[in-house]
Amino acid sequence: MQAPLLLAQMILAIALIASILLQQRGTGLGGAFGGEVTAYRSRRGIERTLFRMTVLLSVLFVAFSLLNLLPQN
């Protein structure tokens, strides 16, 4: 049962990396040096879906990581 969990965790890791990289770039370090004016705005459409998918993938990744820590009989 250990092998399927590890495979699922690797797939989740790749999907999580992809979802993080696909998100719209924030201010980053440019905001620290006055590069961009930031204002509150809500996420809409695909941006909201991608954000929720990133949160879901991260929760699943942590859950699978904890499952991998359980002793296997």
mmCIF file as gemmi writes it, N, C-alpha and C atoms, coordinates in Angstrom:
data_model
loop_
_atom_site.group_PDB
_atom_site.id
_atom_site.type_symbol
_atom_site.label_atom_id
_atom_site.label_alt_id
_atom_site.label_comp_id
_atom_site.label_asym_id
_atom_site.label_entity_id
_atom_site.label_seq_id
_atom_site.pdbx_PDB_ins_code
_atom_site.Cartn_x
_atom_site.Cartn_y
_atom_site.Cartn_z
_atom_site.occupancy
_atom_site.B_iso_or_equiv
_atom_site.pdbx_formal_charge
_atom_site.auth_seq_id
_atom_site.auth_asym_id
_atom_site.pdbx_PDB_model_num
ATOM 1 N N . MET Axp A 1 ? 0.821 -1.195 0 1 0 ? 1 A 1
ATOM 2 C CA . MET Axp A 1 ? 0 0 0 1 0 ? 1 A 1
ATOM 3 C C . MET Axp A 1 ? 0.866 1.259 0 1 0 ? 1 A 1
ATOM 4 N N . GLN Axp A 2 ? 2.12 1.131 0.319 1 0 ? 2 A 1
ATOM 5 C CA . GLN Axp A 2 ? 3.024 2.28 0.373 1 0 ? 2 A 1
ATOM 6 C C . GLN Axp A 2 ? 3.28 2.85 -1.029 1 0 ? 2 A 1
ATOM 7 N N . ALA Axp A 3 ? 3.453 1.995 -2.029 1 0 ? 3 A 1
ATOM 8 C CA . ALA Axp A 3 ? 3.773 2.453 -3.382 1 0 ? 3 A 1
ATOM 9 C C . ALA Axp A 3 ? 2.663 3.317 -3.989 1 0 ? 3 A 1
ATOM 10 N N . PRO Axp A 4 ? 1.391 2.922 -3.904 1 0 ? 4 A 1
ATOM 11 C CA . PRO Axp A 4 ? 0.343 3.79 -4.462 1 0 ? 4 A 1
ATOM 12 C C . PRO Axp A 4 ? 0.262 5.151 -3.761 1 0 ? 4 A 1
ATOM 13 N N . LEU Axp A 5 ? 0.499 5.173 -2.457 1 0 ? 5 A 1
ATOM 14 C CA . LEU Axp A 5 ? 0.482 6.456 -1.743 1 0 ? 5 A 1
ATOM 15 C C . LEU Axp A 5 ? 1.624 7.36 -2.199 1 0 ? 5 A 1
ATOM 16 N N . LEU Axp A 6 ? 2.788 6.764 -2.394 1 0 ? 6 A 1
ATOM 17 C CA . LEU Axp A 6 ? 3.925 7.562 -2.861 1 0 ? 6 A 1
ATOM 18 C C . LEU Axp A 6 ? 3.696 8.089 -4.271 1 0 ? 6 A 1
ATOM 19 N N . LEU Axp A 7 ? 3.13 7.254 -5.126 1 0 ? 7 A 1
ATOM 20 C CA . LEU Axp A 7 ? 2.831 7.693 -6.49 1 0 ? 7 A 1
ATOM 21 C C . LEU Axp A 7 ? 1.801 8.818 -6.476 1 0 ? 7 A 1
ATOM 22 N N . ALA Axp A 8 ? 0.761 8.67 -5.672 1 0 ? 8 A 1
ATOM 23 C CA . ALA Axp A 8 ? -0.26 9.72 -5.572 1 0 ? 8 A 1
ATOM 24 C C . ALA Axp A 8 ? 0.329 11.013 -5.018 1 0 ? 8 A 1
ATOM 25 N N . GLN Axp A 9 ? 1.242 10.891 -4.069 1 0 ? 9 A 1
ATOM 26 C CA . GLN Axp A 9 ? 1.872 12.077 -3.505 1 0 ? 9 A 1
ATOM 27 C C . GLN Axp A 9 ? 2.75 12.783 -4.539 1 0 ? 9 A 1
ATOM 28 N N . MET Axp A 10 ? 3.445 12.019 -5.364 1 0 ? 10 A 1
ATOM 29 C CA . MET Axp A 10 ? 4.256 12.638 -6.417 1 0 ? 10 A 1
ATOM 30 C C . MET Axp A 10 ? 3.391 13.344 -7.452 1 0 ? 10 A 1
ATOM 31 N N . ILE Axp A 11 ? 2.271 12.735 -7.811 1 0 ? 11 A 1
ATOM 32 C CA . ILE Axp A 11 ? 1.352 13.37 -8.763 1 0 ? 11 A 1
ATOM 33 C C . ILE Axp A 11 ? 0.771 14.646 -8.164 1 0 ? 11 A 1
ATOM 34 N N . LEU Axp A 12 ? 0.401 14.593 -6.889 1 0 ? 12 A 1
ATOM 35 C CA . LEU Axp A 12 ? -0.109 15.793 -6.213 1 0 ? 12 A 1
ATOM 36 C C . LEU Axp A 12 ? 0.95 16.888 -6.154 1 0 ? 12 A 1
ATOM 37 N N . ALA Axp A 13 ? 2.194 16.517 -5.918 1 0 ? 13 A 1
ATOM 38 C CA . ALA Axp A 13 ? 3.268 17.509 -5.853 1 0 ? 13 A 1
ATOM 39 C C . ALA Axp A 13 ? 3.442 18.214 -7.194 1 0 ? 13 A 1
ATOM 40 N N . ILE Axp A 14 ? 3.404 17.452 -8.279 1 0 ? 14 A 1
ATOM 41 C CA . ILE Axp A 14 ? 3.541 18.053 -9.609 1 0 ? 14 A 1
ATOM 42 C C . ILE Axp A 14 ? 2.351 18.949 -9.92 1 0 ? 14 A 1
ATOM 43 N N . ALA Axp A 15 ? 1.146 18.497 -9.587 1 0 ? 15 A 1
ATOM 44 C CA . ALA Axp A 15 ? -0.049 19.31 -9.822 1 0 ? 15 A 1
ATOM 45 C C . ALA Axp A 15 ? -0.034 20.576 -8.973 1 0 ? 15 A 1
ATOM 46 N N . LEU Axp A 16 ? 0.449 20.472 -7.74 1 0 ? 16 A 1
ATOM 47 C CA . LEU Axp A 16 ? 0.525 21.64 -6.86 1 0 ? 16 A 1
ATOM 48 C C . LEU Axp A 16 ? 1.534 22.653 -7.387 1 0 ? 16 A 1
ATOM 49 N N . ILE Axp A 17 ? 2.67 22.186 -7.841 1 0 ? 17 A 1
ATOM 50 C CA . ILE Axp A 17 ? 3.673 23.085 -8.425 1 0 ? 17 A 1
ATOM 51 C C . ILE Axp A 17 ? 3.1 23.791 -9.646 1 0 ? 17 A 1
ATOM 52 N N . ALA Axp A 18 ? 2.413 23.046 -10.506 1 0 ? 18 A 1
ATOM 53 C CA . ALA Axp A 18 ? 1.82 23.643 -11.704 1 0 ? 18 A 1
ATOM 54 C C . ALA Axp A 18 ? 0.764 24.68 -11.352 1 0 ? 18 A 1
ATOM 55 N N . SER Axp A 19 ? -0.084 24.386 -10.376 1 0 ? 19 A 1
ATOM 56 C CA . SER Axp A 19 ? -1.139 25.344 -10.022 1 0 ? 19 A 1
ATOM 57 C C . SER Axp A 19 ? -0.567 26.611 -9.393 1 0 ? 19 A 1
ATOM 58 N N . ILE Axp A 20 ? 0.522 26.47 -8.649 1 0 ? 20 A 1
ATOM 59 C CA . ILE Axp A 20 ? 1.161 27.665 -8.073 1 0 ? 20 A 1
ATOM 60 C C . ILE Axp A 20 ? 1.794 28.51 -9.173 1 0 ? 20 A 1
ATOM 61 N N . LEU Axp A 21 ? 2.45 27.863 -10.109 1 0 ? 21 A 1
ATOM 62 C CA . LEU Axp A 21 ? 3.109 28.606 -11.182 1 0 ? 21 A 1
ATOM 63 C C . LEU Axp A 21 ? 2.12 29.253 -12.151 1 0 ? 21 A 1
ATOM 64 N N . LEU Axp A 22 ? 0.924 28.695 -12.278 1 0 ? 22 A 1
ATOM 65 C CA . LEU Axp A 22 ? -0.071 29.255 -13.187 1 0 ? 22 A 1
ATOM 66 C C . LEU Axp A 22 ? -0.8 30.467 -12.616 1 0 ? 22 A 1
ATOM 67 N N . GLN Axp A 23 ? -0.699 30.678 -11.322 1 0 ? 23 A 1
ATOM 68 C CA . GLN Axp A 23 ? -1.406 31.815 -10.729 1 0 ? 23 A 1
ATOM 69 C C . GLN Axp A 23 ? -0.783 33.126 -11.2 1 0 ? 23 A 1
ATOM 70 N N . GLN Axp A 24 ? -1.622 34.142 -11.228 1 0 ? 24 A 1
ATOM 71 C CA . GLN Axp A 24 ? -1.181 35.454 -11.671 1 0 ? 24 A 1
ATOM 72 C C . GLN Axp A 24 ? -0.111 35.973 -10.735 1 0 ? 24 A 1
ATOM 73 N N . ARG Axp A 25 ? 0.894 36.574 -11.286 1 0 ? 25 A 1
ATOM 74 C CA . ARG Axp A 25 ? 2.007 37.083 -10.481 1 0 ? 25 A 1
ATOM 75 C C . ARG Axp A 25 ? 1.532 38.224 -9.586 1 0 ? 25 A 1
ATOM 76 N N . GLY Axp A 26 ? 1.989 38.185 -8.344 1 0 ? 26 A 1
ATOM 77 C CA . GLY Axp A 26 ? 1.688 39.264 -7.409 1 0 ? 26 A 1
ATOM 78 C C . GLY Axp A 26 ? 2.734 40.354 -7.52 1 0 ? 26 A 1
ATOM 79 N N . THR Axp A 27 ? 2.845 41.156 -6.495 1 0 ? 27 A 1
ATOM 80 C CA . THR Axp A 27 ? 3.803 42.245 -6.536 1 0 ? 27 A 1
ATOM 81 C C . THR Axp A 27 ? 5.219 41.765 -6.289 1 0 ? 27 A 1
ATOM 82 N N . GLY Axp A 28 ? 5.376 40.695 -5.51 1 0 ? 28 A 1
ATOM 83 C CA . GLY Axp A 28 ? 6.719 40.187 -5.237 1 0 ? 28 A 1
ATOM 84 C C . GLY Axp A 28 ? 7.579 41.234 -4.563 1 0 ? 28 A 1
ATOM 85 N N . LEU Axp A 29 ? 8.843 41.276 -4.909 1 0 ? 29 A 1
ATOM 86 C CA . LEU Axp A 29 ? 9.749 42.267 -4.338 1 0 ? 29 A 1
ATOM 87 C C . LEU Axp A 29 ? 9.542 43.65 -4.932 1 0 ? 29 A 1
ATOM 88 N N . GLY Axp A 30 ? 8.864 43.728 -6.085 1 0 ? 30 A 1
ATOM 89 C CA . GLY Axp A 30 ? 8.605 45.032 -6.695 1 0 ? 30 A 1
ATOM 90 C C . GLY Axp A 30 ? 7.78 45.928 -5.791 1 0 ? 30 A 1
ATOM 91 N N . GLY Axp A 31 ? 6.874 45.344 -5.019 1 0 ? 31 A 1
ATOM 92 C CA . GLY Axp A 31 ? 6.055 46.126 -4.108 1 0 ? 31 A 1
ATOM 93 C C . GLY Axp A 31 ? 6.858 46.727 -2.97 1 0 ? 31 A 1
ATOM 94 N N . ALA Axp A 32 ? 7.941 46.069 -2.592 1 0 ? 32 A 1
ATOM 95 C CA . ALA Axp A 32 ? 8.777 46.586 -1.507 1 0 ? 32 A 1
ATOM 96 C C . ALA Axp A 32 ? 9.52 47.842 -1.938 1 0 ? 32 A 1
ATOM 97 N N . PHE Axp A 33 ? 9.765 47.983 -3.218 1 0 ? 33 A 1
ATOM 98 C CA . PHE Axp A 33 ? 10.504 49.144 -3.719 1 0 ? 33 A 1
ATOM 99 C C . PHE Axp A 33 ? 9.613 50.132 -4.46 1 0 ? 33 A 1
ATOM 100 N N . GLY Axp A 34 ? 8.305 50.005 -4.28 1 0 ? 34 A 1
ATOM 101 C CA . GLY Axp A 34 ? 7.375 50.945 -4.903 1 0 ? 34 A 1
ATOM 102 C C . GLY Axp A 34 ? 7.138 50.666 -6.371 1 0 ? 34 A 1
ATOM 103 N N . GLY Axp A 35 ? 7.304 49.438 -6.806 1 0 ? 35 A 1
ATOM 104 C CA . GLY Axp A 35 ? 7.16 49.104 -8.214 1 0 ? 35 A 1
ATOM 105 C C . GLY Axp A 35 ? 5.726 49.055 -8.694 1 0 ? 35 A 1
ATOM 106 N N . GLU Axp A 36 ? 4.803 48.791 -7.807 1 0 ? 36 A 1
ATOM 107 C CA . GLU Axp A 36 ? 3.417 48.64 -8.232 1 0 ? 36 A 1
ATOM 108 C C . GLU Axp A 36 ? 2.49 49.073 -7.11 1 0 ? 36 A 1
ATOM 109 N N . VAL Axp A 37 ? 1.409 49.749 -7.487 1 0 ? 37 A 1
ATOM 110 C CA . VAL Axp A 37 ? 0.403 50.148 -6.51 1 0 ? 37 A 1
ATOM 111 C C . VAL Axp A 37 ? -0.529 48.965 -6.303 1 0 ? 37 A 1
ATOM 112 N N . THR Axp A 38 ? -0.722 48.598 -5.047 1 0 ? 38 A 1
ATOM 113 C CA . THR Axp A 38 ? -1.603 47.469 -4.777 1 0 ? 38 A 1
ATOM 114 C C . THR Axp A 38 ? -2.931 47.972 -4.254 1 0 ? 38 A 1
ATOM 115 N N . ALA Axp A 39 ? -3.987 47.369 -4.718 1 0 ? 39 A 1
ATOM 116 C CA . ALA Axp A 39 ? -5.331 47.683 -4.244 1 0 ? 39 A 1
ATOM 117 C C . ALA Axp A 39 ? -6.064 46.362 -4.076 1 0 ? 39 A 1
ATOM 118 N N . TYR Axp A 40 ? -7.007 46.366 -3.168 1 0 ? 40 A 1
ATOM 119 C CA . TYR Axp A 40 ? -7.771 45.142 -2.945 1 0 ? 40 A 1
ATOM 120 C C . TYR Axp A 40 ? -8.632 44.855 -4.159 1 0 ? 40 A 1
ATOM 121 N N . ARG Axp A 41 ? -8.583 43.621 -4.599 1 0 ? 41 A 1
ATOM 122 C CA . ARG Axp A 41 ? -9.485 43.21 -5.665 1 0 ? 41 A 1
ATOM 123 C C . ARG Axp A 41 ? -9.842 41.752 -5.429 1 0 ? 41 A 1
ATOM 124 N N . SER Axp A 42 ? -11.021 41.391 -5.815 1 0 ? 42 A 1
ATOM 125 C CA . SER Axp A 42 ? -11.465 40.016 -5.588 1 0 ? 42 A 1
ATOM 126 C C . SER Axp A 42 ? -11.056 39.131 -6.761 1 0 ? 42 A 1
ATOM 127 N N . ARG Axp A 43 ? -10.927 37.858 -6.463 1 0 ? 43 A 1
ATOM 128 C CA . ARG Axp A 43 ? -10.608 36.891 -7.506 1 0 ? 43 A 1
ATOM 129 C C . ARG Axp A 43 ? -11.888 36.539 -8.243 1 0 ? 43 A 1
ATOM 130 N N . ARG Axp A 44 ? -11.795 36.41 -9.554 1 0 ? 44 A 1
ATOM 131 C CA . ARG Axp A 44 ? -12.974 36.092 -10.342 1 0 ? 44 A 1
ATOM 132 C C . ARG Axp A 44 ? -12.65 35.018 -11.372 1 0 ? 44 A 1
ATOM 133 N N . GLY Axp A 45 ? -13.639 34.249 -11.707 1 0 ? 45 A 1
ATOM 134 C CA . GLY Axp A 45 ? -13.539 33.283 -12.785 1 0 ? 45 A 1
ATOM 135 C C . GLY Axp A 45 ? -12.463 32.239 -12.576 1 0 ? 45 A 1
ATOM 136 N N . ILE Axp A 46 ? -11.597 32.123 -13.576 1 0 ? 46 A 1
ATOM 137 C CA . ILE Axp A 46 ? -10.578 31.089 -13.562 1 0 ? 46 A 1
ATOM 138 C C . ILE Axp A 46 ? -9.551 31.34 -12.456 1 0 ? 46 A 1
ATOM 139 N N . GLU Axp A 47 ? -9.332 32.591 -12.114 1 0 ? 47 A 1
ATOM 140 C CA . GLU Axp A 47 ? -8.383 32.917 -11.041 1 0 ? 47 A 1
ATOM 141 C C . GLU Axp A 47 ? -8.874 32.362 -9.707 1 0 ? 47 A 1
ATOM 142 N N . ARG Axp A 48 ? -10.164 32.485 -9.443 1 0 ? 48 A 1
ATOM 143 C CA . ARG Axp A 48 ? -10.74 31.953 -8.204 1 0 ? 48 A 1
ATOM 144 C C . ARG Axp A 48 ? -10.678 30.426 -8.202 1 0 ? 48 A 1
ATOM 145 N N . THR Axp A 49 ? -11.008 29.822 -9.327 1 0 ? 49 A 1
ATOM 146 C CA . THR Axp A 49 ? -10.964 28.364 -9.438 1 0 ? 49 A 1
ATOM 147 C C . THR Axp A 49 ? -9.546 27.843 -9.23 1 0 ? 49 A 1
ATOM 148 N N . LEU Axp A 50 ? -8.575 28.51 -9.822 1 0 ? 50 A 1
ATOM 149 C CA . LEU Axp A 50 ? -7.183 28.1 -9.675 1 0 ? 50 A 1
ATOM 150 C C . LEU Axp A 50 ? -6.713 28.26 -8.234 1 0 ? 50 A 1
ATOM 151 N N . PHE Axp A 51 ? -7.144 29.314 -7.564 1 0 ? 51 A 1
ATOM 152 C CA . PHE Axp A 51 ? -6.787 29.52 -6.16 1 0 ? 51 A 1
ATOM 153 C C . PHE Axp A 51 ? -7.374 28.417 -5.288 1 0 ? 51 A 1
ATOM 154 N N . ARG Axp A 52 ? -8.636 28.105 -5.499 1 0 ? 52 A 1
ATOM 155 C CA . ARG Axp A 52 ? -9.286 27.049 -4.712 1 0 ? 52 A 1
ATOM 156 C C . ARG Axp A 52 ? -8.656 25.691 -4.994 1 0 ? 52 A 1
ATOM 157 N N . MET Axp A 53 ? -8.286 25.445 -6.256 1 0 ? 53 A 1
ATOM 158 C CA . MET Axp A 53 ? -7.643 24.189 -6.598 1 0 ? 53 A 1
ATOM 159 C C . MET Axp A 53 ? -6.276 24.081 -5.92 1 0 ? 53 A 1
ATOM 160 N N . THR Axp A 54 ? -5.558 25.195 -5.83 1 0 ? 54 A 1
ATOM 161 C CA . THR Axp A 54 ? -4.26 25.196 -5.156 1 0 ? 54 A 1
ATOM 162 C C . THR Axp A 54 ? -4.419 24.871 -3.671 1 0 ? 54 A 1
ATOM 163 N N . VAL Axp A 55 ? -5.419 25.46 -3.046 1 0 ? 55 A 1
ATOM 164 C CA . VAL Axp A 55 ? -5.677 25.174 -1.626 1 0 ? 55 A 1
ATOM 165 C C . VAL Axp A 55 ? -6.042 23.704 -1.443 1 0 ? 55 A 1
ATOM 166 N N . LEU Axp A 56 ? -6.921 23.189 -2.292 1 0 ? 56 A 1
ATOM 167 C CA . LEU Axp A 56 ? -7.327 21.79 -2.201 1 0 ? 56 A 1
ATOM 168 C C . LEU Axp A 56 ? -6.136 20.849 -2.415 1 0 ? 56 A 1
ATOM 169 N N . LEU Axp A 57 ? -5.31 21.141 -3.415 1 0 ? 57 A 1
ATOM 170 C CA . LEU Axp A 57 ? -4.145 20.297 -3.674 1 0 ? 57 A 1
ATOM 171 C C . LEU Axp A 57 ? -3.162 20.319 -2.513 1 0 ? 57 A 1
ATOM 172 N N . SER Axp A 58 ? -2.999 21.478 -1.886 1 0 ? 58 A 1
ATOM 173 C CA . SER Axp A 58 ? -2.07 21.549 -0.761 1 0 ? 58 A 1
ATOM 174 C C . SER Axp A 58 ? -2.6 20.769 0.445 1 0 ? 58 A 1
ATOM 175 N N . VAL Axp A 59 ? -3.912 20.817 0.685 1 0 ? 59 A 1
ATOM 176 C CA . VAL Axp A 59 ? -4.494 20.044 1.782 1 0 ? 59 A 1
ATOM 177 C C . VAL Axp A 59 ? -4.35 18.547 1.5 1 0 ? 59 A 1
ATOM 178 N N . LEU Axp A 60 ? -4.618 18.14 0.271 1 0 ? 60 A 1
ATOM 179 C CA . LEU Axp A 60 ? -4.46 16.735 -0.089 1 0 ? 60 A 1
ATOM 180 C C . LEU Axp A 60 ? -3.009 16.28 0.022 1 0 ? 60 A 1
ATOM 181 N N . PHE Axp A 61 ? -2.083 17.141 -0.363 1 0 ? 61 A 1
ATOM 182 C CA . PHE Axp A 61 ? -0.67 16.793 -0.274 1 0 ? 61 A 1
ATOM 183 C C . PHE Axp A 61 ? -0.25 16.564 1.179 1 0 ? 61 A 1
ATOM 184 N N . VAL Axp A 62 ? -0.704 17.428 2.07 1 0 ? 62 A 1
ATOM 185 C CA . VAL Axp A 62 ? -0.389 17.264 3.496 1 0 ? 62 A 1
ATOM 186 C C . VAL Axp A 62 ? -1.033 15.991 4.034 1 0 ? 62 A 1
ATOM 187 N N . ALA Axp A 63 ? -2.277 15.72 3.64 1 0 ? 63 A 1
ATOM 188 C CA . ALA Axp A 63 ? -2.962 14.51 4.101 1 0 ? 63 A 1
ATOM 189 C C . ALA Axp A 63 ? -2.235 13.25 3.634 1 0 ? 63 A 1
ATOM 190 N N . PHE Axp A 64 ? -1.81 13.231 2.372 1 0 ? 64 A 1
ATOM 191 C CA . PHE Axp A 64 ? -1.089 12.074 1.868 1 0 ? 64 A 1
ATOM 192 C C . PHE Axp A 64 ? 0.279 11.945 2.535 1 0 ? 64 A 1
ATOM 193 N N . SER Axp A 65 ? 0.892 13.069 2.86 1 0 ? 65 A 1
ATOM 194 C CA . SER Axp A 65 ? 2.178 13.019 3.565 1 0 ? 65 A 1
ATOM 195 C C . SER Axp A 65 ? 2.004 12.401 4.95 1 0 ? 65 A 1
ATOM 196 N N . LEU Axp A 66 ? 0.933 12.768 5.639 1 0 ? 66 A 1
ATOM 197 C CA . LEU Axp A 66 ? 0.668 12.197 6.952 1 0 ? 66 A 1
ATOM 198 C C . LEU Axp A 66 ? 0.298 10.721 6.853 1 0 ? 66 A 1
ATOM 199 N N . LEU Axp A 67 ? -0.422 10.345 5.808 1 0 ? 67 A 1
ATOM 200 C CA . LEU Axp A 67 ? -0.746 8.941 5.612 1 0 ? 67 A 1
ATOM 201 C C . LEU Axp A 67 ? 0.506 8.101 5.366 1 0 ? 67 A 1
ATOM 202 N N . ASN Axp A 68 ? 1.477 8.689 4.697 1 0 ? 68 A 1
ATOM 203 C CA . ASN Axp A 68 ? 2.73 7.971 4.44 1 0 ? 68 A 1
ATOM 204 C C . ASN Axp A 68 ? 3.541 7.771 5.715 1 0 ? 68 A 1
ATOM 205 N N . LEU Axp A 69 ? 3.272 8.547 6.74 1 0 ? 69 A 1
ATOM 206 C CA . LEU Axp A 69 ? 3.994 8.396 8.003 1 0 ? 69 A 1
ATOM 207 C C . LEU Axp A 69 ? 3.461 7.257 8.857 1 0 ? 69 A 1
ATOM 208 N N . LEU Axp A 70 ? 2.227 6.84 8.585 1 0 ? 70 A 1
ATOM 209 C CA . LEU Axp A 70 ? 1.635 5.753 9.372 1 0 ? 70 A 1
ATOM 210 C C . LEU Axp A 70 ? 2.416 4.461 9.154 1 0 ? 70 A 1
ATOM 211 N N . PRO Axp A 71 ? 2.566 3.682 10.211 1 0 ? 71 A 1
ATOM 212 C CA . PRO Axp A 71 ? 3.286 2.4 10.06 1 0 ? 71 A 1
ATOM 213 C C . PRO Axp A 71 ? 2.496 1.439 9.189 1 0 ? 71 A 1
ATOM 214 N N . GLN Axp A 72 ? 3.203 0.782 8.295 1 0 ? 72 A 1
ATOM 215 C CA . GLN Axp A 72 ? 2.591 -0.184 7.39 1 0 ? 72 A 1
ATOM 216 C C . GLN Axp A 72 ? 2.732 -1.58 7.957 1 0 ? 72 A 1
ATOM 217 N N . ASN Axp A 73 ? 1.664 -2.322 7.963 1 0 ? 73 A 1
ATOM 218 C CA . ASN Axp A 73 ? 1.695 -3.711 8.463 1 0 ? 73 A 1
ATOM 219 C C . ASN Axp A 73 ? 1.745 -4.696 7.324 1 0 ? 73 A 1
